[in-house]
Amino acid sequence: MSKLGKTNAEFELIEEGDKILVGLSGGKDSLTMIHALKEQQRRAPFKFEILAVTVGYGMGENLDNLISHCKEYDIPHIFHDTKIFELAEEKIRKNSSFCSFFSRMRRGTLYGAAQKHGCNKVALGHHLDDATESFFMNFIYNGQMRSLAPKYRANNGLIVIRPLIQMRERQLAAFVKDNNLKAIGDEACPGFRFETKLPHARANIKEKLAKMEEEFPQLFTSLNAAFKNISQESFFDKEKFLI
């Protein structure tokens, strides 16, 4: 909660009067986020609303445990079913990557739900490991210096926030374990029902980062600081040269 509060204050993620749609898949990250925001609601010196939304892929998912969990903890929750899985069968080619497709479709569904229910912000459960992996994937595979912003405005005007962006993945896993919460795992990913490539690039980067962290224990602390301390004029963009 201390880290969440500092991140919120640093990037002004949550403000008075916000109505925030929280993407709740039921995995460890989003479960931690919804409970953290619920507690933040109690502690904050200002008022804001949260609405948890779970996107269904149209696979007949059984979310009884997640629905019961939200009722038990008085978390406003909506299950928004879609036909994303059916659409994927038409759009995803054999042996192609599926992660980006489902991510885009899920994000679009959340944006639509936010507008439907009068939310001005959407909260996503990305953490520092996600941001770091995205940075290295873009760096190595795309030749681009790009990561995950704590806050940005989507094309439709919604503000997207990442309250957990300065936390480590292992912290979120520990929260779920210590509180005996039933998190949904990779078995719920619709991509595993297709003859598609697994996200080997991200897994490869994750493995390499783990090895780097063994050698440099302060790796993620330094990267977190570096993401806020960018000397644009020192790179090869002539528009940023200090001349």
C-alpha positions in Angstrom: 0.0 0.0 0.0 2.9 2.3 0.7 4.3 1.7 -2.8 0.9 2.1 -4.4 0.4 5.4 -2.5 3.8 6.8 -3.7 3.2 5.7 -7.3 -0.3 7.3 -7.2 1.1 10.6 -5.8 4.1 10.6 -8.2 2.0 10.2 -11.4 -1.3 11.5 -10.2 -3.1 8.3 -11.2 -6.2 8.6 -9.1 -8.0 11.8 -8.4 -11.1 13.2 -6.7 -14.3 12.1 -8.5 -12.7 9.4 -10.7 -14.8 6.4 -11.7 -12.2 3.8 -12.6 -12.9 0.6 -14.5 -10.5 -2.1 -13.2 -9.6 -4.8 -15.6 -10.1 -8.0 -13.5 -9.0 -11.2 -15.2 -8.8 -13.0 -11.9 -5.0 -13.6 -12.2 -2.6 -12.7 -9.5 -1.9 -9.2 -10.8 -5.4 -8.0 -11.3 -6.6 -9.6 -8.0 -3.9 -7.7 -6.1 -4.8 -4.5 -7.9 -8.5 -4.7 -7.2 -7.9 -5.3 -3.5 -5.2 -2.6 -3.3 -7.6 -0.1 -4.9 -10.4 -1.2 -2.6 -8.1 -0.4 0.3 -6.9 2.8 -1.3 -10.6 3.9 -1.4 -10.8 3.5 2.3 -7.6 5.3 3.0 -7.6 8.2 0.5 -8.6 11.7 1.6 -10.8 12.0 -1.5 -13.6 10.0 -3.0 -13.4 7.8 -6.2 -15.3 4.8 -7.5 -14.1 1.5 -8.8 -15.9 -1.0 -11.1 -14.2 -4.4 -11.8 -14.9 -5.7 -15.3 -14.0 -9.2 -16.4 -13.9 -9.8 -20.1 -15.1 -13.2 -21.3 -13.8 -14.7 -24.5 -17.0 -16.6 -25.4 -15.5 -20.0 -24.4 -18.0 -20.8 -21.8 -15.7 -19.8 -19.0 -16.7 -20.7 -15.4 -16.1 -17.6 -13.3 -18.3 -18.6 -10.3 -15.3 -18.4 -7.9 -14.3 -14.9 -9.1 -17.9 -13.6 -9.0 -18.3 -15.0 -5.5 -15.0 -13.5 -4.4 -16.1 -10.0 -5.5 -19.4 -10.4 -3.7 -17.6 -11.5 -0.5 -15.4 -8.4 -0.5 -18.1 -6.0 -1.7 -16.3 -5.3 -5.0 -18.6 -4.0 -7.7 -18.2 -6.4 -10.6 -19.5 -7.0 -14.1 -18.8 -9.9 -16.4 -18.7 -8.7 -20.0 -18.9 -11.7 -22.4 -17.7 -11.4 -26.0 -17.2 -13.4 -29.1 -13.4 -12.8 -29.2 -12.7 -16.5 -29.3 -14.9 -17.1 -32.3 -13.4 -14.1 -34.0 -9.9 -15.4 -33.3 -10.6 -18.6 -35.1 -11.1 -16.5 -38.2 -8.4 -14.0 -37.7 -5.4 -15.9 -36.2 -3.4 -17.9 -38.7 -2.0 -21.3 -37.9 1.3 -21.2 -36.0 1.1 -17.4 -35.6 1.4 -15.4 -32.3 -1.8 -14.8 -30.4 -0.9 -12.6 -27.5 -1.1 -9.3 -29.3 -4.4 -10.2 -30.9 -6.2 -11.1 -27.6 -4.6 -8.2 -25.8 -5.9 -5.7 -28.4 -9.4 -7.2 -28.4 -9.5 -7.3 -24.6 -8.3 -3.7 -24.3 -10.9 -2.5 -26.8 -13.7 -4.3 -24.9 -12.6 -2.7 -21.6 -12.6 0.7 -23.3 -16.1 0.1 -24.6 -17.3 -1.0 -21.2 -15.7 2.0 -19.5 -17.6 4.4 -21.8 -20.8 2.4 -21.4 -20.6 2.6 -17.5 -19.5 6.2 -17.3 -15.9 5.6 -16.3 -13.2 8.2 -17.1 -10.2 5.9 -16.3 -9.2 2.3 -16.9 -6.8 0.6 -14.6 -4.5 -2.2 -15.9 -2.5 -4.6 -13.7 0.9 -4.3 -15.4 3.9 -4.3 -13.0 7.6 -3.4 -13.2 8.6 -6.8 -14.6 6.1 -6.2 -17.5 7.5 -2.8 -18.2 11.1 -4.1 -18.2 10.3 -7.0 -20.4 8.4 -4.8 -22.8 11.4 -2.4 -22.9 13.9 -5.2 -23.8 11.5 -6.8 -26.3 11.1 -3.5 -28.1 14.8 -2.8 -27.9 16.0 -6.2 -29.2 13.2 -7.2 -31.6 11.8 -3.8 -32.8 14.8 -1.4 -32.6 12.7 0.9 -30.4 13.1 2.5 -27.0 9.6 1.9 -25.6 8.1 0.6 -22.4 4.8 0.9 -20.5 3.7 4.3 -19.2 2.2 4.6 -15.8 -0.5 6.9 -17.3 -1.6 7.8 -20.8 -4.6 9.0 -22.8 -6.1 6.5 -25.2 -7.3 7.7 -28.6 -10.9 7.7 -27.4 -10.1 10.1 -24.6 -10.0 7.6 -21.7 -7.1 7.9 -19.2 -5.3 4.5 -18.8 -3.5 4.0 -15.5 -1.2 1.3 -14.2 -1.2 1.5 -10.3 1.2 -1.5 -9.9 3.8 -0.3 -12.4 6.6 0.2 -9.8 6.0 -3.2 -8.1 7.7 -6.5 -8.7 5.8 -9.5 -10.0 6.9 -11.5 -7.1 5.3 -9.1 -4.7 2.0 -9.6 -6.3 2.4 -13.4 -6.3 3.2 -13.2 -2.6 0.1 -11.1 -1.8 -2.1 -13.7 -3.4 -0.3 -16.6 -1.7 -0.2 -15.0 1.7 -3.9 -14.2 1.6 -5.0 -17.6 0.2 -6.7 -16.1 -2.8 -7.6 -18.3 -5.7 -6.0 -16.8 -8.7 -6.8 -17.8 -12.2 -3.6 -19.0 -14.1 -2.5 -19.5 -17.7 -5.0 -22.3 -18.2 -7.7 -19.6 -18.8 -5.7 -18.1 -21.8 -7.7 -18.7 -25.0 -4.5 -18.9 -27.0 -3.7 -22.4 -25.6 -6.7 -23.7 -27.6 -5.0 -22.8 -30.9 -2.1 -24.3 -32.8 -0.2 -21.1 -32.3 3.3 -20.1 -31.2 3.7 -19.6 -27.5 5.1 -16.2 -26.5 8.7 -17.4 -26.6 10.2 -13.9 -27.1 8.8 -12.7 -23.7 9.7 -15.9 -22.0 13.2 -15.6 -23.4 13.6 -12.0 -22.2 12.2 -13.0 -18.8 14.8 -15.7 -18.4 17.7 -13.4 -19.5 16.5 -10.7 -17.0 16.5 -13.3 -14.2 20.1 -14.2 -15.0 21.1 -10.5 -15.2 19.4 -9.8 -11.8 21.5 -12.6 -10.2 24.6 -10.8 -11.3 23.2 -7.3 -10.7 20.8 -7.4 -7.8 19.9 -3.7 -8.2 18.9 -4.2 -11.9 15.2 -3.5 -11.5 15.7 -0.6 -9.1 18.1 1.0 -11.6 15.7 0.4 -14.5 12.9 1.9 -12.6 15.0 5.0 -12.0 16.2 5.1 -15.6 12.7 5.0 -17.0 12.3 8.4 -15.3 15.7 9.8 -16.2 15.9 9.8 -20.0 18.5 11.9 -21.7 16.9 12.2 -25.1 19.6 14.4 -26.5 22.2 11.7 -26.1 20.6 9.4 -28.6 20.5 9.4 -32.4 17.4 11.6 -32.9 18.5 14.8 -34.6 15.3 16.6 -33.4 16.6 16.3 -29.8 20.2 17.5 -30.4 21.1 20.4 -28.1 22.4 22.6 -30.8 
